[in-house]
Amino acid sequence: MSVLKADTIQSTSGGAATLTKQTAAKFFANFEQDGTQAITKSFNASSIADGGTGLTTIAFVSSMGDVSYIITTNSTHDSGSYVGSTCVSHDVPPTASQVQLDFLKFSEALADAELCMATAHGDLA
């Protein structure tokens, strides 16, 4: 069996190596929404903004190549915020540099969630 060990892999021109047939996440964020919104851990997230109850806008450090990226989200609740669904906002369409997420109760009313997670897959600009 062969073993390949390397600290850094670069392209032949000296830049970042291109991943082929792989789609690594280009963004992720773990953040608190109820109370004061704050990012707990992230990659390629420059900031979050509270847009009101159940609304959070996340700005990317490096923009996506276009608006056709895929967002996957999840959230948990505490006793006061029963969130049943998280989705990309219909009222504020995503851009290459940010996305607004809507957190909804099962009754379809907006609600703040206690622990939120989001990931994006697609091409960077």
N, CA, C and O atoms as CSV, one atom per row, in Angstrom:
chain,resi,resn,atom,element,x,y,z
A,1,MET,N,N,0.842,-1.169,0.000
A,1,MET,CA,C,0.000,0.000,0.000
A,1,MET,C,C,0.891,1.237,0.000
A,1,MET,O,O,1.906,1.282,0.695
A,2,SER,N,N,0.499,2.251,-0.792
A,2,SER,CA,C,1.238,3.504,-0.863
A,2,SER,C,C,0.641,4.517,0.099
A,2,SER,O,O,-0.561,4.505,0.367
A,3,VAL,N,N,1.486,5.386,0.610
A,3,VAL,CA,C,1.046,6.445,1.515
A,3,VAL,C,C,1.498,7.780,0.931
A,3,VAL,O,O,2.664,7.943,0.573
A,4,LEU,N,N,0.578,8.728,0.837
A,4,LEU,CA,C,0.895,10.072,0.375
A,4,LEU,C,C,0.784,11.006,1.570
A,4,LEU,O,O,-0.271,11.090,2.199
A,5,LYS,N,N,1.863,11.704,1.884
A,5,LYS,CA,C,1.871,12.650,2.988
A,5,LYS,C,C,2.268,14.005,2.436
A,5,LYS,O,O,3.241,14.111,1.689
A,6,ALA,N,N,1.517,15.055,2.800
A,6,ALA,CA,C,1.823,16.402,2.312
A,6,ALA,C,C,1.276,17.428,3.282
A,6,ALA,O,O,0.225,17.214,3.888
A,7,ASP,N,N,1.973,18.534,3.434
A,7,ASP,CA,C,1.482,19.639,4.250
A,7,ASP,C,C,0.662,20.609,3.411
A,7,ASP,O,O,-0.305,21.193,3.899
A,8,THR,N,N,1.048,20.782,2.149
A,8,THR,CA,C,0.356,21.704,1.251
A,8,THR,C,C,0.313,21.111,-0.142
A,8,THR,O,O,1.314,20.591,-0.635
A,9,ILE,N,N,-0.850,21.189,-0.778
A,9,ILE,CA,C,-0.973,20.762,-2.165
A,9,ILE,C,C,-1.364,21.991,-2.965
A,9,ILE,O,O,-2.332,22.675,-2.634
A,10,GLN,N,N,-0.602,22.270,-4.027
A,10,GLN,CA,C,-0.864,23.423,-4.882
A,10,GLN,C,C,-1.040,22.966,-6.320
A,10,GLN,O,O,-0.642,21.864,-6.696
A,11,SER,N,N,-1.649,23.846,-7.119
A,11,SER,CA,C,-1.753,23.576,-8.549
A,11,SER,C,C,-0.369,23.749,-9.173
A,11,SER,O,O,0.553,24.230,-8.515
A,12,THR,N,N,-0.225,23.365,-10.420
A,12,THR,CA,C,1.072,23.488,-11.083
A,12,THR,C,C,1.505,24.944,-11.231
A,12,THR,O,O,2.695,25.219,-11.385
A,13,SER,N,N,0.542,25.892,-11.184
A,13,SER,CA,C,0.899,27.316,-11.259
A,13,SER,C,C,1.191,27.905,-9.883
A,13,SER,O,O,1.512,29.089,-9.777
A,14,GLY,N,N,1.084,27.098,-8.825
A,14,GLY,CA,C,1.410,27.558,-7.483
A,14,GLY,C,C,0.219,28.026,-6.666
A,14,GLY,O,O,0.377,28.374,-5.496
A,15,GLY,N,N,-0.984,28.044,-7.263
A,15,GLY,CA,C,-2.190,28.473,-6.547
A,15,GLY,C,C,-2.876,27.302,-5.868
A,15,GLY,O,O,-2.319,26.211,-5.749
A,16,ALA,N,N,-4.096,27.556,-5.427
A,16,ALA,CA,C,-4.882,26.510,-4.768
A,16,ALA,C,C,-5.207,25.395,-5.757
A,16,ALA,O,O,-5.495,25.658,-6.925
A,17,ALA,N,N,-5.161,24.163,-5.292
A,17,ALA,CA,C,-5.494,23.020,-6.129
A,17,ALA,C,C,-7.000,22.990,-6.368
A,17,ALA,O,O,-7.778,23.321,-5.473
A,18,THR,N,N,-7.408,22.598,-7.560
A,18,THR,CA,C,-8.821,22.504,-7.917
A,18,THR,C,C,-9.341,21.134,-7.518
A,18,THR,O,O,-8.764,20.110,-7.885
A,19,LEU,N,N,-10.432,21.121,-6.768
A,19,LEU,CA,C,-11.068,19.858,-6.413
A,19,LEU,C,C,-11.948,19.428,-7.572
A,19,LEU,O,O,-12.743,20.223,-8.073
A,20,THR,N,N,-11.818,18.198,-7.999
A,20,THR,CA,C,-12.671,17.693,-9.073
A,20,THR,C,C,-13.586,16.619,-8.524
A,20,THR,O,O,-13.200,15.827,-7.663
A,21,LYS,N,N,-14.791,16.608,-9.032
A,21,LYS,CA,C,-15.813,15.635,-8.636
A,21,LYS,C,C,-16.065,15.673,-7.137
A,21,LYS,O,O,-16.427,14.658,-6.542
A,22,GLN,N,N,-15.874,16.848,-6.517
A,22,GLN,CA,C,-16.146,17.037,-5.103
A,22,GLN,C,C,-16.854,18.367,-4.931
A,22,GLN,O,O,-16.614,19.307,-5.689
A,23,THR,N,N,-17.707,18.445,-3.956
A,23,THR,CA,C,-18.388,19.709,-3.685
A,23,THR,C,C,-18.299,19.995,-2.191
A,23,THR,O,O,-19.238,19.737,-1.437
A,24,ALA,N,N,-17.183,20.517,-1.790
A,24,ALA,CA,C,-16.986,20.878,-0.387
A,24,ALA,C,C,-17.852,22.085,-0.050
A,24,ALA,O,O,-18.135,22.914,-0.916
A,25,ALA,N,N,-18.271,22.181,1.209
A,25,ALA,CA,C,-19.063,23.337,1.646
A,25,ALA,C,C,-18.253,24.614,1.459
A,25,ALA,O,O,-17.065,24.658,1.776
A,26,LYS,N,N,-18.900,25.640,0.947
A,26,LYS,CA,C,-18.241,26.931,0.733
A,26,LYS,C,C,-18.556,27.906,1.860
A,26,LYS,O,O,-17.985,28.994,1.929
A,27,PHE,N,N,-19.466,27.509,2.742
A,27,PHE,CA,C,-19.880,28.357,3.855
A,27,PHE,C,C,-20.550,27.469,4.895
A,27,PHE,O,O,-21.252,26.517,4.552
A,28,PHE,N,N,-20.328,27.787,6.173
A,28,PHE,CA,C,-21.168,27.219,7.223
A,28,PHE,C,C,-21.208,28.195,8.384
A,28,PHE,O,O,-20.281,28.980,8.588
A,29,ALA,N,N,-22.281,28.135,9.133
A,29,ALA,CA,C,-22.407,28.975,10.329
A,29,ALA,C,C,-23.250,28.261,11.364
A,29,ALA,O,O,-24.272,27.651,11.051
A,30,ASN,N,N,-22.805,28.349,12.587
A,30,ASN,CA,C,-23.543,27.900,13.757
A,30,ASN,C,C,-23.765,29.181,14.553
A,30,ASN,O,O,-22.802,29.847,14.931
A,31,PHE,N,N,-25.022,29.532,14.812
A,31,PHE,CA,C,-25.275,30.816,15.452
A,31,PHE,C,C,-26.510,30.789,16.338
A,31,PHE,O,O,-27.386,29.935,16.198
A,32,GLU,N,N,-26.551,31.739,17.243
A,32,GLU,CA,C,-27.658,31.955,18.169
A,32,GLU,C,C,-28.575,32.993,17.548
A,32,GLU,O,O,-28.106,34.029,17.076
A,33,GLN,N,N,-29.878,32.732,17.540
A,33,GLN,CA,C,-30.805,33.704,16.972
A,33,GLN,C,C,-31.655,34.390,18.023
A,33,GLN,O,O,-31.903,35.592,17.920
A,34,ASP,N,N,-32.111,33.654,19.040
A,34,ASP,CA,C,-32.926,34.335,20.053
A,34,ASP,C,C,-32.020,35.148,20.968
A,34,ASP,O,O,-30.869,34.773,21.193
A,35,GLY,N,N,-32.519,36.237,21.486
A,35,GLY,CA,C,-31.678,37.150,22.262
A,35,GLY,C,C,-30.786,37.928,21.307
A,35,GLY,O,O,-31.231,38.348,20.238
A,36,THR,N,N,-29.544,38.118,21.684
A,36,THR,CA,C,-28.591,38.811,20.821
A,36,THR,C,C,-28.011,37.815,19.827
A,36,THR,O,O,-27.392,36.827,20.225
A,37,GLN,N,N,-28.208,38.068,18.536
A,37,GLN,CA,C,-27.695,37.153,17.528
A,37,GLN,C,C,-26.174,37.188,17.519
A,37,GLN,O,O,-25.562,38.256,17.538
A,38,ALA,N,N,-25.572,35.994,17.491
A,38,ALA,CA,C,-24.121,35.899,17.506
A,38,ALA,C,C,-23.689,34.604,16.833
A,38,ALA,O,O,-24.308,33.558,17.026
A,39,ILE,N,N,-22.624,34.681,16.045
A,39,ILE,CA,C,-22.047,33.495,15.415
A,39,ILE,C,C,-21.202,32.764,16.444
A,39,ILE,O,O,-20.349,33.366,17.096
A,40,THR,N,N,-21.442,31.459,16.591
A,40,THR,CA,C,-20.664,30.625,17.497
A,40,THR,C,C,-19.442,30.056,16.791
A,40,THR,O,O,-18.340,30.059,17.340
A,41,LYS,N,N,-19.642,29.569,15.572
A,41,LYS,CA,C,-18.558,29.005,14.769
A,41,LYS,C,C,-18.956,29.158,13.315
A,41,LYS,O,O,-20.123,28.988,12.962
A,42,SER,N,N,-17.974,29.484,12.459
A,42,SER,CA,C,-18.323,29.665,11.053
A,42,SER,C,C,-17.115,29.502,10.145
A,42,SER,O,O,-15.967,29.495,10.588
A,43,PHE,N,N,-17.414,29.374,8.869
A,43,PHE,CA,C,-16.431,29.396,7.791
A,43,PHE,C,C,-17.023,30.235,6.669
A,43,PHE,O,O,-18.130,29.946,6.214
A,44,ASN,N,N,-16.333,31.248,6.217
A,44,ASN,CA,C,-16.755,32.141,5.138
A,44,ASN,C,C,-18.011,32.941,5.502
A,44,ASN,O,O,-18.767,33.322,4.609
A,45,ALA,N,N,-18.246,33.199,6.773
A,45,ALA,CA,C,-19.345,34.067,7.204
A,45,ALA,C,C,-18.733,35.318,7.817
A,45,ALA,O,O,-17.996,35.233,8.800
A,46,SER,N,N,-19.034,36.483,7.242
A,46,SER,CA,C,-18.446,37.710,7.773
A,46,SER,C,C,-19.294,38.316,8.880
A,46,SER,O,O,-18.763,38.928,9.806
A,47,SER,N,N,-20.635,38.148,8.788
A,47,SER,CA,C,-21.504,38.720,9.810
A,47,SER,C,C,-22.906,38.155,9.684
A,47,SER,O,O,-23.280,37.583,8.660
A,48,ILE,N,N,-23.678,38.334,10.762
A,48,ILE,CA,C,-25.108,38.053,10.700
A,48,ILE,C,C,-25.834,39.314,11.145
A,48,ILE,O,O,-25.316,40.100,11.939
A,49,ALA,N,N,-27.034,39.493,10.623
A,49,ALA,CA,C,-27.826,40.662,10.977
A,49,ALA,C,C,-29.231,40.225,11.352
A,49,ALA,O,O,-29.842,39.415,10.656
A,50,ASP,N,N,-29.737,40.758,12.444
A,50,ASP,CA,C,-31.082,40.468,12.929
A,50,ASP,C,C,-32.069,41.321,12.148
A,50,ASP,O,O,-32.053,42.547,12.250
A,51,GLY,N,N,-32.930,40.668,11.366
A,51,GLY,CA,C,-33.926,41.379,10.571
A,51,GLY,C,C,-35.283,41.427,11.226
A,51,GLY,O,O,-36.265,41.817,10.594
A,52,GLY,N,N,-35.354,41.032,12.498
A,52,GLY,CA,C,-36.630,40.966,13.212
A,52,GLY,C,C,-36.877,39.540,13.649
A,52,GLY,O,O,-36.035,38.668,13.437
A,53,THR,N,N,-38.023,39.296,14.257
A,53,THR,CA,C,-38.353,37.963,14.761
A,53,THR,C,C,-38.273,36.933,13.640
A,53,THR,O,O,-38.951,37.056,12.620
A,54,GLY,N,N,-37.437,35.915,13.840
A,54,GLY,CA,C,-37.310,34.816,12.898
A,54,GLY,C,C,-36.546,35.113,11.627
A,54,GLY,O,O,-36.514,34.277,10.725
A,55,LEU,N,N,-35.928,36.285,11.528
A,55,LEU,CA,C,-35.227,36.669,10.301
A,55,LEU,C,C,-33.752,36.934,10.577
A,55,LEU,O,O,-33.416,37.732,11.452
A,56,THR,N,N,-32.884,36.276,9.841
A,56,THR,CA,C,-31.444,36.469,9.974
A,56,THR,C,C,-30.822,36.550,8.594
A,56,THR,O,O,-31.094,35.708,7.739
A,57,THR,N,N,-29.988,37.559,8.370
A,57,THR,CA,C,-29.238,37.679,7.123
A,57,THR,C,C,-27.778,37.369,7.421
A,57,THR,O,O,-27.191,37.920,8.353
A,58,ILE,N,N,-27.202,36.483,6.622
A,58,ILE,CA,C,-25.805,36.093,6.777
A,58,ILE,C,C,-25.028,36.599,5.571
A,58,ILE,O,O,-25.392,36.324,4.428
A,59,ALA,N,N,-23.951,37.343,5.832
A,59,ALA,CA,C,-23.084,37.847,4.764
A,59,ALA,C,C,-21.867,36.935,4.643
A,59,ALA,O,O,-21.332,36.462,5.646
A,60,PHE,N,N,-21.434,36.695,3.408
A,60,PHE,CA,C,-20.292,35.834,3.133
A,60,PHE,C,C,-19.015,36.668,3.023
A,60,PHE,O,O,-19.060,37.802,2.545
A,61,VAL,N,N,-17.894,36.128,3.454
A,61,VAL,CA,C,-16.588,36.758,3.266
A,61,VAL,C,C,-16.249,36.742,1.783
A,61,VAL,O,O,-15.967,37.786,1.194
A,62,SER,N,N,-16.276,35.558,1.180
A,62,SER,CA,C,-16.050,35.391,-0.260
A,62,SER,C,C,-17.397,35.096,-0.902
A,62,SER,O,O,-18.077,34.146,-0.514
A,63,SER,N,N,-17.781,35.897,-1.874
A,63,SER,CA,C,-19.085,35.743,-2.521
A,63,SER,C,C,-19.178,34.438,-3.301
A,63,SER,O,O,-18.177,33.888,-3.761
A,64,MET,N,N,-20.401,33.966,-3.430
A,64,MET,CA,C,-20.667,32.814,-4.275
A,64,MET,C,C,-20.602,33.274,-5.730
A,64,MET,O,O,-20.693,34.471,-6.002
A,65,GLY,N,N,-20.448,32.342,-6.664
A,65,GLY,CA,C,-20.318,32.672,-8.070
A,65,GLY,C,C,-21.588,33.246,-8.675
A,65,GLY,O,O,-21.530,34.046,-9.609
A,66,ASP,N,N,-22.739,32.838,-8.144
A,66,ASP,CA,C,-24.031,33.338,-8.593
A,66,ASP,C,C,-25.051,33.015,-7.505
A,66,ASP,O,O,-24.667,32.631,-6.400
A,67,VAL,N,N,-26.328,33.162,-7.794
A,67,VAL,CA,C,-27.353,32.923,-6.771
A,67,VAL,C,C,-27.904,31.500,-6.804
A,67,VAL,O,O,-28.891,31.207,-6.130
A,68,SER,N,N,-27.285,30.620,-7.572
A,68,SER,CA,C,-27.775,29.245,-7.695
A,68,SER,C,C,-27.103,28.281,-6.727
A,68,SER,O,O,-27.001,27.090,-7.020
A,69,TYR,N,N,-26.645,28.771,-5.582
A,69,TYR,CA,C,-26.035,27.886,-4.589
A,69,TYR,C,C,-27.136,27.221,-3.757
A,69,TYR,O,O,-28.288,27.654,-3.766
A,70,ILE,N,N,-26.765,26.188,-3.060
A,70,ILE,CA,C,-27.702,25.412,-2.253
A,70,ILE,C,C,-27.461,25.707,-0.777
A,70,ILE,O,O,-26.326,25.636,-0.306
A,71,ILE,N,N,-28.521,26.037,-0.049
A,71,ILE,CA,C,-28.447,26.274,1.387
A,71,ILE,C,C,-29.149,25.128,2.111
A,71,ILE,O,O,-30.272,24.764,1.761
A,72,THR,N,N,-28.499,24.570,3.102
A,72,THR,CA,C,-29.097,23.573,3.982
A,72,THR,C,C,-29.124,24.168,5.377
A,72,THR,O,O,-28.115,24.698,5.842
A,73,THR,N,N,-30.265,24.089,6.054
A,73,THR,CA,C,-30.398,24.701,7.369
A,73,THR,C,C,-31.039,23.748,8.365
A,73,THR,O,O,-31.668,22.754,8.001
A,74,ASN,N,N,-30.858,24.089,9.632
A,74,ASN,CA,C,-31.480,23.351,10.719
A,74,ASN,C,C,-31.504,24.268,11.931
A,74,ASN,O,O,-30.725,25.217,12.008
A,75,SER,N,N,-32.376,23.997,12.862
A,75,SER,CA,C,-32.417,24.800,14.084
A,75,SER,C,C,-33.054,24.003,15.205
A,75,SER,O,O,-33.803,23.053,14.972
A,76,THR,N,N,-32.743,24.408,16.422
A,76,THR,CA,C,-33.347,23.811,17.601
A,76,THR,C,C,-34.125,24.896,18.334
A,76,THR,O,O,-34.038,26.074,17.989
A,77,HIS,N,N,-34.866,24.501,19.321
A,77,HIS,CA,C,-35.693,25.465,20.038
A,77,HIS,C,C,-35.529,25.297,21.538
A,77,HIS,O,O,-35.050,24.272,22.024
A,78,ASP,N,N,-35.937,26.322,22.247
A,78,ASP,CA,C,-36.060,26.199,23.690
A,78,ASP,C,C,-37.549,26.259,24.008
A,78,ASP,O,O,-38.366,26.177,23.090
A,79,SER,N,N,-37.920,26.395,25.246
A,79,SER,CA,C,-39.332,26.332,25.622
A,79,SER,C,C,-40.166,27.454,25.026
A,79,SER,O,O,-41.390,27.335,24.963
A,80,GLY,N,N,-39.540,28.541,24.585
A,80,GLY,CA,C,-40.318,29.659,24.067
A,80,GLY,C,C,-40.289,29.816,22.564
A,80,GLY,O,O,-40.961,30.703,22.036
A,81,SER,N,N,-39.535,28.987,21.848
A,81,SER,CA,C,-39.442,29.185,20.401
A,81,SER,C,C,-39.466,27.850,19.678
A,81,SER,O,O,-38.417,27.269,19.400
A,82,TYR,N,N,-40.640,27.374,19.379
A,82,TYR,CA,C,-40.795,26.096,18.702
A,82,TYR,C,C,-40.677,26.293,17.200
A,82,TYR,O,O,-41.667,26.559,16.519
A,83,VAL,N,N,-39.482,26.162,16.699
A,83,VAL,CA,C,-39.227,26.366,15.289
A,83,VAL,C,C,-39.384,25.042,14.565
A,83,VAL,O,O,-38.788,24.039,14.958
A,84,GLY,N,N,-40.189,25.039,13.502
A,84,GLY,CA,C,-40.437,23.810,12.768
A,84,GLY,C,C,-39.790,23.778,11.401
A,84,GLY,O,O,-39.606,22.704,10.828
A,85,SER,N,N,-39.440,24.946,10.866
A,85,SER,CA,C,-38.890,25.001,9.525
A,85,SER,C,C,-37.960,26.208,9.391
A,85,SER,O,O,-38.197,27.263,9.980
A,86,THR,N,N,-36.936,26.034,8.633
A,86,THR,CA,C,-36.019,27.129,8.296
A,86,THR,C,C,-35.891,27.134,6.792
A,86,THR,O,O,-35.684,26.084,6.182
A,87,CYS,N,N,-36.011,28.302,6.183
A,87,CYS,CA,C,-35.930,28.356,4.727
A,87,CYS,C,C,-35.284,29.657,4.268
A,87,CYS,O,O,-35.194,30.625,5.023
A,88,VAL,N,N,-34.838,29.660,3.014
A,88,VAL,CA,C,-34.334,30.875,2.398
A,88,VAL,C,C,-35.536,31.787,2.184
A,88,VAL,O,O,-36.589,31.342,1.729
A,89,SER,N,N,-35.372,33.055,2.512
A,89,SER,CA,C,-36.480,34.007,2.433
A,89,SER,C,C,-37.001,34.174,1.019
A,89,SER,O,O,-36.228,34.318,0.072
A,90,HIS,N,N,-38.313,34.153,0.885
A,90,HIS,CA,C,-38.956,34.440,-0.403
A,90,HIS,C,C,-39.010,35.949,-0.640
A,90,HIS,O,O,-38.940,36.407,-1.780
A,91,ASP,N,N,-39.132,36.713,0.439
A,91,ASP,CA,C,-39.260,38.169,0.331
A,91,ASP,C,C,-37.936,38.870,0.049
A,91,ASP,O,O,-37.919,39.954,-0.534
A,92,VAL,N,N,-36.830,38.258,0.458
A,92,VAL,CA,C,-35.500,38.824,0.232
A,92,VAL,C,C,-34.663,37.742,-0.458
A,92,VAL,O,O,-33.985,36.964,0.213
A,93,PRO,N,N,-34.705,37.689,-1.789
A,93,PRO,CA,C,-33.984,36.635,-2.512
A,93,PRO,C,C,-32.487,36.666,-2.212
A,93,PRO,O,O,-31.928,37.731,-1.952
A,94,PRO,N,N,-31.835,35.497,-2.248
A,94,PRO,CA,C,-30.395,35.454,-1.985
A,94,PRO,C,C,-29.615,36.195,-3.058
A,94,PRO,O,O,-30.044,36.282,-4.209
A,95,THR,N,N,-28.473,36.722,-2.671
A,95,THR,CA,C,-27.527,37.311,-3.617
A,95,THR,C,C,-26.242,36.490,-3.526
A,95,THR,O,O,-26.147,35.570,-2.714
A,96,ALA,N,N,-25.278,36.814,-4.339
A,96,ALA,CA,C,-23.998,36.103,-4.290
A,96,ALA,C,C,-23.246,36.397,-3.006
A,96,ALA,O,O,-22.372,35.624,-2.614
A,97,SER,N,N,-23.573,37.513,-2.336
A,97,SER,CA,C,-22.817,37.909,-1.144
A,97,SER,C,C,-23.556,37.707,0.181
A,97,SER,O,O,-22.955,37.860,1.244
A,98,GLN,N,N,-24.862,37.362,0.137
A,98,GLN,CA,C,-25.586,37.132,1.394
A,98,GLN,C,C,-26.883,36.374,1.152
A,98,GLN,O,O,-27.379,36.284,0.029
A,99,VAL,N,N,-27.414,35.831,2.243
A,99,VAL,CA,C,-28.684,35.111,2.185
A,99,VAL,C,C,-29.477,35.429,3.455
A,99,VAL,O,O,-28.911,35.498,4.546
A,100,GLN,N,N,-30.792,35.620,3.303
A,100,GLN,CA,C,-31.660,35.789,4.477
A,100,GLN,C,C,-32.393,34.485,4.722
A,100,GLN,O,O,-32.943,33.881,3.802
A,101,LEU,N,N,-32.392,34.057,5.985
A,101,LEU,CA,C,-33.083,32.846,6.383
A,101,LEU,C,C,-34.301,33.208,7.216
A,101,LEU,O,O,-34.244,34.109,8.053
A,102,ASP,N,N,-35.411,32.498,6.983
A,102,ASP,CA,C,-36.640,32.674,7.751
A,102,ASP,C,C,-36.833,31.445,8.633
A,102,ASP,O,O,-36.777,30.315,8.148
A,103,PHE,N,N,-37.057,31.663,9.915
A,103,PHE,CA,C,-37.294,30.582,10.873
A,103,PHE,C,C,-38.765,30.622,11.246
A,103,PHE,O,O,-39.261,31.640,11.729
A,104,LEU,N,N,-39.471,29.507,11.021
A,104,LEU,CA,C,-40.921,29.468,11.184
A,104,LEU,C,C,-41.346,28.427,12.203
A,104,LEU,O,O,-40.751,27.354,12.304
A,105,LYS,N,N,-42.390,28.762,12.960
A,105,LYS,CA,C,-43.037,27.786,13.825
A,105,LYS,C,C,-43.872,26.864,12.948
A,105,LYS,O,O,-44.084,27.146,11.769
A,106,PHE,N,N,-44.346,25.764,13.524
A,106,PHE,CA,C,-45.207,24.859,12.780
A,106,PHE,C,C,-46.482,25.570,12.330
A,106,PHE,O,O,-47.110,25.162,11.353
A,107,SER,N,N,-46.863,26.630,13.040
A,107,SER,CA,C,-48.045,27.417,12.678
A,107,SER,C,C,-47.742,28.378,11.522
A,107,SER,O,O,-48.626,29.123,11.099
A,108,GLU,N,N,-46.524,28.373,11.013
A,108,GLU,CA,C,-46.036,29.227,9.929
A,108,GLU,C,C,-45.778,30.670,10.366
A,108,GLU,O,O,-45.515,31.528,9.523
A,109,ALA,N,N,-45.848,30.950,11.669
A,109,ALA,CA,C,-45.481,32.276,12.177
A,109,ALA,C,C,-43.973,32.318,12.378
A,109,ALA,O,O,-43.372,31.314,12.761
A,110,LEU,N,N,-43.357,33.465,12.125
A,110,LEU,CA,C,-41.922,33.619,12.340
A,110,LEU,C,C,-41.596,33.504,13.819
A,110,LEU,O,O,-42.361,33.962,14.667
A,111,ALA,N,N,-40.453,32.888,14.130
A,111,ALA,CA,C,-40.024,32.714,15.519
A,111,ALA,C,C,-38.506,32.665,15.578
A,111,ALA,O,O,-37.863,32.143,14.667
A,112,ASP,N,N,-37.931,33.208,16.649
A,112,ASP,CA,C,-36.485,33.101,16.853
A,112,ASP,C,C,-36.143,31.711,17.362
A,112,ASP,O,O,-36.853,31.160,18.203
A,113,ALA,N,N,-35.059,31.144,16.854
A,113,ALA,CA,C,-34.588,29.834,17.277
A,113,ALA,C,C,-33.393,30.000,18.202
A,113,ALA,O,O,-32.696,31.014,18.167
A,114,GLU,N,N,-33.171,28.993,19.021
A,114,GLU,CA,C,-32.072,29.063,19.988
A,114,GLU,C,C,-30.728,28.726,19.355
A,114,GLU,O,O,-29.741,29.419,19.602
A,115,LEU,N,N,-30.677,27.691,18.556
A,115,LEU,CA,C,-29.434,27.247,17.934
A,115,LEU,C,C,-29.710,27.026,16.455
A,115,LEU,O,O,-30.588,26.240,16.097
A,116,CYS,N,N,-28.977,27.704,15.608
A,116,CYS,CA,C,-29.219,27.634,14.162
A,116,CYS,C,C,-27.956,27.191,13.443
A,116,CYS,O,O,-26.842,27.505,13.862
A,117,MET,N,N,-28.149,26.457,12.357
A,117,MET,CA,C,-27.041,25.983,11.551
A,117,MET,C,C,-27.373,26.161,10.088
A,117,MET,O,O,-28.506,25.912,9.676
A,118,ALA,N,N,-26.409,26.586,9.298
A,118,ALA,CA,C,-26.613,26.734,7.859
A,118,ALA,C,C,-25.326,26.386,7.128
A,118,ALA,O,O,-24.228,26.650,7.618
A,119,THR,N,N,-25.473,25.789,5.947
A,119,THR,CA,C,-24.347,25.403,5.106
A,119,THR,C,C,-24.696,25.758,3.665
A,119,THR,O,O,-25.857,25.659,3.267
A,120,ALA,N,N,-23.705,26.170,2.883
A,120,ALA,CA,C,-23.932,26.458,1.462
A,120,ALA,C,C,-22.966,25.641,0.607
A,120,ALA,O,O,-21.785,25.510,0.927
A,121,HIS,N,N,-23.490,25.104,-0.470
A,121,HIS,CA,C,-22.693,24.405,-1.471
A,121,HIS,C,C,-22.927,25.096,-2.811
A,121,HIS,O,O,-24.048,25.494,-3.128
A,122,GLY,N,N,-21.882,25.231,-3.577
A,122,GLY,CA,C,-21.949,25.873,-4.882
A,122,GLY,C,C,-20.561,26.355,-5.250
A,122,GLY,O,O,-19.570,25.940,-4.649
A,123,ASP,N,N,-20.493,27.224,-6.227
A,123,ASP,CA,C,-19.207,27.751,-6.691
A,123,ASP,C,C,-18.952,29.129,-6.109
A,123,ASP,O,O,-19.866,29.948,-6.020
A,124,LEU,N,N,-17.721,29.386,-5.717
A,124,LEU,CA,C,-17.341,30.717,-5.291
A,124,LEU,C,C,-17.034,31.574,-6.508
A,124,LEU,O,O,-16.710,31.058,-7.577
A,125,ALA,N,N,-17.138,32.880,-6.338
A,125,ALA,CA,C,-16.850,33.816,-7.451
A,125,ALA,C,C,-15.379,33.745,-7.811
A,125,ALA,O,O,-14.930,34.448,-8.717
